[in-house]
Amino acid sequence: MARMLITGAGRGIGKALVLEGIERGHDMIATVREGEHASGMPESVEVLHFDVTDRMRLAEIAAGWRHPIDVLVNNARVIGPDRQST
């Protein structure tokens, strides 16, 4: 069993990855933006609330982190000042 961290897991692909990881027996950590609810997440999922652009909050979380992470899926996105196309 792997410990997986999925960023941007509040909805869509990120949320689906978290739910699939649970189905496969992995220990899942999901990140969602501040104020965003992780509705539909099983209680076994550790949910971290922060915006990926908030460097101070990321530093706080990293400083207190004591568990190894086997897999990181960086699904969160940041859109610049102008809309960007893929």
Secondary structure by P-SEA (a helix, b strand, c coil): cbbbbbccccccaaaaaaaaaaaaccbbbbbbcccccccccccccccccccccaaaaaaaaaaacccccccccccbbbbccccccc
